[in-house]
Amino acid sequence: MSPEPEPRLLILETSGRTGEVALARGPAIVQHRLLDETRLHARDLAPAVAAMLRVARWKPGDIQGLIVNPDPGSYTGPRVGIMSAKAFAYATGCVLIAVDGFAAVARQAPAEAWQIAVIADAQQDRMYQQNFRRSGSNSEMAAVSSLRIDPFSDWIQTIAVENWVSGPGLRTFRARLPTHVRVPQEKSWDPRPTTLVDIGLSRYLSGQRDDIWKLEPLYLRPSSAEEKWGLRSSGRQPPEQA
């Protein structure tokens, strides 16, 4: 049996400073909430989802697919989003679909951007970065490198003249970019629910699913607290105390 073309979907986006949750019927967003930036996502997430379901007059069991972004951001945010998504999917039996947030940001780039680097702050003057380029008959953005973490000073030397740069890392690094680097409007720096639905619905309709037992936040390094604990455990001091 083919998946329903307009399933009821729940979208959780908690990788950024301000989390977002949404409900969609097929490609159309029907409810949307911003999570309070001054409060923890963990505190706001469940009440926001419950409020949206009440307004839409949907029951949790009506949700057929849950879309979540596992990409790195703040360490707390993605963990809260992934654990909440897995718990909801387990409790309701809906399918779980992970959508690459960096790919969503790349898709939001202006039509004139033919290649773009998406960046996020990895702390300690390091950055997550991945490159995308338009390809194929529909000129959609496709990844041309894997997600990696680099010192900003190393990465900045690799930026081509024709490159665009986007992503939440611009809030940290934009002032240090060369003048020739082009940047889209700030509203495009973070994955938007509409873009996550666009990608996630395609995955849903093609039968792609993620395992609730195996899905984890995509981190390429320990958190600062974990790094400090490791140094103390080895008898060394954290860099700022050395």
N, C-alpha and C positions, 0 to 999 in steps of 0.2 A: 504494500500500500504506500502510495506517495505521501510525503508530508503535506499537511494542510498549507495552502499558499499564503494564508494570512493568519499565522499563529499568534497567540497572545504571548508577548515576550516581556521579560523583566530585564532591565539594563542596570548594572552596577559599575560606576566609574569612580574609584577612590584613589587613583594613583597621584592625583594632584593635591594642592593645598586645599582647594574647595572641591569636595566630592559632589557627584551628581547621581541621581537615580531617576529612572524613567520607566514608563510602561509603553509598549507599542503594540499595535494590531497590524501585523505585516510590516510594511515600511513606514507606517504613520505613527508618530509619537502622539499618544493620547493623554499622558500625564507626565509631569516633569517636576522634580524638586532639586534645589541646591541645598547641600548640607552646610551648616553654619561653619565658616572658616575658623571661628574662635573656639569651637568645641571639637572634641574628638569624633572622628567618623564613627567609631564604635558606638558612641552614645546616640547619635542621630540616625544611623542607618536603618535600623529596624522600625522605629516610629515613622520615618519618612515613607518606607515601603508600605507599612500598614495604612497610612493616611491615603496614599495613592490608590490602594486597592479599594478602600471604602468609597472614595469619590467615583472611581470607575465602576463600582458595584461588581468587582471581581472577587472571587475567593482565591486563596493561595493555590488551591488545587486546579484553578483554571489556567494557571501559567503553564505553557507548553515548552518554553525554552528560556534559559537564563543566560544572558550575555555578560561577560566580565572581562576586564582588562588586567592581565597578569604582569604587565611590564613594570620596570622599576620606576619608582618615584620616591616619595617619602617612605621610610621603612614600615611605619605603622599602617599607612593607608592601604597598600596592596595586600598586606596580610589580612587586614580586616575584611576587605572586599572578597578575597579568595575564600577565606574561612566561612564568611556569611553565605557566599554563593554555593559552596559545597554543602553546607548544612541545609539550605533551602531546597536544593536539588534532591538531596537525600530524603528530606521529609515529605516533599510533594511528588517526587517521581518525575519531575520535568528534566529535560535534557540540559546539559551544561555545555556552553560554547565559549571558549576563550578567544578573544579577538586582540590581535597585536595592536597596542595603542600607538606605537611608533608608525606602523603602516597607516593607521587612521589619520594621524597628523600629516603624513606625506600626502595622503589622498586629498586633504583639505587645501593643499598648496594651490596658488593661482594657476590658471591655464598656461600662462607664459613661462612657468617654472618647469624646465625639462629635467633638471636634476637638483636634488635637495638633500641636505644633511639634517637629520632630526636629532636633537640633543636634549639631554636632561642632566641636571646637577647631580654628581656622584659624591659631592663633598670633598674637602681637602684639595681644592683646585683640580679635581678630576671630573670627567664627564662621561656619561653614556652617550654613544653616538652610533648612528647607522645611516648608510647612504641609500638613496632611492633614485630611480630614473624612469622616465616615461618610456613605455615600450608597447609593442603590439598594435593591432589595428585600431583599438579603442584608446590608445595613448594613456592607459592607466599607469599609476606609479607602481613599480616593482622593486623589491629590495635587490641591491647589487653588492651588498656586503652584509656580514653578520653583525649582530649587536655586540659591541665591545666597550670596554672602559679604557680611557686614555687620559694622561695629563693634558690639561688645556693647552699648555705651551707646546706640546708635541702635535696635537691635532690641528692647531691653527696654522701650522706650516704646510699642511696638506690641502688647504682649501683652494680650489680652482677659481679663476676669475669669474666663470659663468655660473658658479654655484649659488643656490639659495640656502638659507639656514632657517629652520623652524624648530618648534618644540619648547617645552617649559623651561629648558636650560637657558633660554634667551633672557629670562628675568635675572639671571646671575651673570651671564657672560656677554650680553649684547654690547655693552659699552667698550668691550675689548676686541670687538670684531673689526677687521679692516673695512675701510669705507666702501670698497667695491662689492662687498657681500650684500646681497639683497635679502630682505626679511619681509614676510607677509604681515598682515595686520594681527594684532595680539589675539583677537578672537579665534585665530586659527592655530595658536600654539599648543592647545590642549585637545585631547580627543573629545569630540562632541558626540552626544548620544545618537544624533541622526546618522553620523558616520559609522559608529559602532554597530548600529542596527543595519545599515547598508551592507556592511561586511558580514555581520553575524547571520543575517537572514539568508544570505547566499549560501553560507556554510550549512545552515539548518536545512534548507531546501535540497541541498546536494547530499544530505545524509551524514554529514560530518558531525562527530560528537567528541567530547573530551571526558576522560575518566575522572570521576569525582574523587577517587582514591589517590590518583597520581598527580593531579594538577597542583602546582605550587607557584608562588610568586617568582618571577624571573629576576633573580639577583645575580650579579657577577662578582660580588665581594661581600664580606661580612659588614654589618652595621658598625658605626663608630663605637658603640658600646661594646660590641663583640670583639672588635679589634683591640680596644683598651683592655678588656678582660684577658684576651690572649697574651698581651704583652705582660700584664701583671702576673699571670700564671707562669710565664717563662722566666720571671725574675727581672724583666726589663721594664722601663718606664715608658708610658705613652710619650709621643714626640713633643707635646707641648710642655711636659714636665721634665724632659731629659736635660 
